[in-house]
Amino acid sequence: MKISPDTTDDALAVVAEQIEIDVQGIKNSVDRVLSESLFWFPVRHHSPTVAKYLQDAIQRRKPKMLFIEGPAEANELIRYVVDAATRPPIAIYTSYRDDDNVLGLSGIVSASPDIPARFASWYPLLPYSPEYVAMLLAKKLGIAVKFMDLPHYALIKPASAVPDAADTAADEQPDDKNKAPEGKNRSENLMLESSFYQRLAGVAGYRTFNEAWDSLFEIRDFQDDMEFFRREVATFCAASRATASPEQMELDGTLARERFMLKTIRETMQAENLKPEECMVICGGFHLFLDACDSLAPPECPAGTVYKTVVPYSFFRFSELSGYGAGNRAPQFYQTLWDLRSHSRERDLLIEHVVAILKQARKEGEPLSSADAISTCQHAEMLARLRGRATPILDDIHDAVITCCCKGDPDDVGGHLLKAMTHADIGTRIGRVTDALGQLPIVDDFYKQMNDLKLDECMAREQLIKLKIDKRKELENKQSIFLHRVGWLEIGLANLLEAPSGDFAGGTLFMERWGLKWSPNVEAKLIERNLYGDTIESAAMARFREMMAFEETNAGQASKLLVDAIHMDLPNIIQEVEEVLGSAIDSDNRFPSLAQALSNLVILERYAIYRNLRKGFVDDLLERCFDRACFSVIETIAVPEEQQAAVVSGLLTIAEIVQRGDRPELDKDLFVEHVRNAANLCDVPFLRGVFLGVLTEMRINSTEDLARELSALAKAPVEIMITAGDFLDGIMAASRTSIMLGASSLIAAVDELLRVSEWEPFLTMAPKMRAAFERLHDSQKESVADTVAKLYGLKDSDSIMELRTSLEGAAMIVEIDSRVAQIMSKWDF
């Protein structure tokens, strides 16, 4: 049985039996740091137990200055963090924009060389974060506070220092490119990777670092002995640092940050004429053992625009936080611990959290009772004792809940219970920032419009709210415009669930369905978009122009931009887009792009009536786009497989437009001529099937024509015959409705093909043929089955389901189906 050690001395002794470690040297380092006149207090960020003993230390010592591991560029924001109207969870947000490209990263981590590289960082704070508790107490006691951590942008490596920076950036997602180097969680990662922790976890059975921390520090009775707690944490951190990688500490910026911290402490003490004993340093425990003799200077901050503010955050955001700042796996659980301690009721944590989980599970439909709560608590106590813990930690509670309340395999029937556990662990609290800080104009404009447009309901909770909009109504039309602009800015608030259809007469042209879900990250995104403008409208317009520059030769995307401009009601920019779209149509020779443009132009034509747009320019673009699309059909006869779906979609789009017959200026015969020419010249069986399928769907060709094509393949040499599966798949991809009208001849041709094929050719064709019929809807499949039944003299399709053959025949059918399924399993439909 693996048992958690009682103290860090025990942990050192256990690890010393496994690896070579200088136990006495570690203890000497701890004695040296803890005996200094300058008082160092080790923290784990967002730990309520650390906050409790840090609070005790400050109240006892009453220093004149607190040095806190926080972003040095944000010192001026401390007064807003501790303002009486501010309510955590909150985050200090800082961004850096390299206006003059001093780092050489424009075009590498930004969209183009003329767009500056931007980086953002968050420093989150919970009600029980040690740093926040310290700042709050410092305000009460009149103690000065100074952030001492290196600004995040000082750690950004310039392009010259990363030879393959362009290649690396090309592989990253857009959001990753603007992510600042990770901050406070670096030291935790170093501890996690240290030999000391790895061996300790193996011996004690810790499954995660969180389990180790909670066992050794968070849920442990230190008898209110602050100094004992400080020593325990310091010893653990000293052992981790002694067995961590020095090279990694240099590479990840840990040493650079520590040089800046040390420099800040010394210069501030000298400037303020402070003695070491009048100050306290509050930082990650890993940093207590920094090299005080390190003579290297910290890196300089690059020139550029820096913006910083304080934004609301949420427990949910904390639970999955990554980037600058360590996350917290269960914000509400530890909040409950913090709250209970303030009333000397921390022993009630187990029952409080179990009840919270079961209460939520009952809302999810789980039939749980008080008896389940009692058995869960008892089981958690038992698990804790078995694991050598005096008190159950969150891991014990989770295991007990699953054991006592899950009536089966958790993977199969535990979904509601796991969801309830997550809900109870994380909580729903959302922070608030004092109005004294003020807001950026774009943030003010956003909240004003949310209020004026009666959309502010979604800000009261982090849940999806569905909104149905009829743009013929004045208020709802304004809501639509606003939501389209917000969606364009990608701030994460609104998602268009159902776009308008093209039916003007039926009114669906005006109907939209939106999903709105507010989160504190919305404000952070708004702050980032401040780089584009002071209002939602101006920011949307500026970002629109930026995107327009990238689509000058893409007719499909340029036409979509014009649709977006109309949805966002940006009349001043529509003429610019018209010119870009006209140029793109004239220069773009890609059929799928032109077909997409044609489809969007049809939509625009209908909106022209509603939005009072110039209809003439749409008519002209429609004709030009249609003609160029027809002439570019021939370019699609040999496109690679990954582009074939776009070709099918484009052909069907144009076929539908000309079939409606309401646009005589669009020459249907021209389109038919080019599709037929493409079918005659195409050597790709699937695409040839598509072209002929389109002609059949348009009633130009008949199903009998397709049947004759298949019959010809049945009489062709084997190497040509085996392409019948791809050919049929192409037909079905383009024409299903029309084929159903003449299914008899087509089924007969398929039957003829299968009758004459040998075993190996059959196995080659069968998977594609099966895939072709899988494109049909259930009702269409039933219709085909009826046709097959009649072909074989059966009464109806149900008879096909009854197997009437010999055992040998049945065995062969099973083998065939198995081999076909095996082949198809490797496909990606």
C-alpha angles and dihedrals in degrees: 000000000000112000130196111239117246098225139012089253087060089048091052091050092050094048092045087063089057105040139012107270131159099236095173092046090054092050090048090053090052092048091050096051096041092049095053119115088236103077113229119195118191117217141184107213115250094012114141092198092054088048091053095054094038088056089052092050094051093047091050098045100032094197124194094231136032118200108201130189095244135123108292091209089063102055091116089061096061092091090057092047091057095038112129090239094055115095121188143256088085137136135215105230123200129176134188127204120193097215097173097037092241089158093049092230100121108119089018101067094012131061096259141353092265093055114080121237112253131197131185135195136189128207104193127203130193125195088260099038105130092230093053093045089050093050092047092051091044090057090051093048096040095246120155118239129204129183110223108180122117113259109258095237091061087071096054108114114227119236090253090062093052109053094190095041093125093052092046093049092050089061094050128091116247093251091051091055093061095044115115120230111279115267133183096016091063093086091048090053090050091052091047091054095043119114090234094058095040092055093042091052090051094050097042096039097239109169095193139012088249090059091049093049095047092047095049102034122356103057098029132108111240092173089242089291103148095184093050090051092048091051093047093053092042092051093051091049093045091053091048093050093046090058099036125103113271089198092056091049089057095043097048095049098251093126093044090053092049091052089054092047092051092046091050093049094049097044093046094048090050094046093047094040091236127162119225092246089057092061139068128202117211113190145126109301090241090066095056087083098051118143105266089189095056104128097187116111120238117250119275120245113250119241116260144098116308123191126184136178143145118259134186116258136186139226088243092056091048092053094063100027120147132171124040104017138031116268129225121233096209114017095173094048092055091042088057089051090051093048094047092050090056086062096039090248102116091128087070092064094098097053093039093055096041090052090048091053095046093045090055091044090056088054087053090055102263112144097228128154142190088270088062090051092052094048091046092053092047092049092049090053090050093049091050092052092048089052093049097254123134092209131029115256128203092274091056091049092051092049092047093050092052092046097047104031107032109089097202141348108350090218091058107032105011099083097106092044094050090048090052091050091051091048093050092045096050106032128195105259117143123196133229132213124213117260087228090079092061124212137255113264092248091054091048090049091049095052092043091054092044088056097041092048092047093241097122094100090086091061093065092071140016095241132114113263118193118215127192115205132195106193092202087076115081099228094042091048089055089048090053093050092049094047092048090052092047090047090051090054089053096223093148101246106106136037123186104230098178123019124207117273122225096255107118096171095049093048096238089117086075100043125100135168119207135188115214123191121167123205132166087253088072091072092047089053091048090054090053091050089055084088087072101048150321097258136041090248096049093044091050090049094049093048089046091056090049091054092044090062090062096052103052093119100033111088094187095052094039090054090050089053089055091051089049091049090055093047089051092045095233099156094166091062101041095086090053090053091048089059093046091048093048090051092046093051091051094049103034115092097174110116098209091051093049092046090052089049091051091051091050091047090056088055090047091052090059092045090051089073094048098041095041091242127161103272094191095071091051092052091051093048091046093057094044093047093047093051093048091046091053093050091048094055089090089061090066100061094099106025116146119262095258090061097046096088090057090051091051091049092048094049092049091047093055092041090055092049095051094040091061088066095208094116109060089174089070106081107226092187090057091056092046091049093054095044091050091048090051090050091052093050099038118107095181106097096210094049093044087054089050094052093048090044091055091051089050092049088053090051091242092116126030131232087248088062089057091046090055090052090054092045089053089055089053089060095042127099115281095256089059097036092061090063089069092093092057091044092052090046089055091050092051092046091059106028126032105134096052093042091058089061091061102026095134096070093042093049090048090053091049090049090051090050093051093046095056098041121101122228100269096043088047092054089051094051100037100075093052092045090050089049090051093056091044087068089069123095118245093259091050091050089053089051091052090048090053089051091050090048092054091046089057095042096253123142098237144335093279089070089063090063090062111081112224109176143097123283089252090052092048091051090052092050091052091050092048093049091047094052093045091049090049091054093046093049088072092056128093108215 
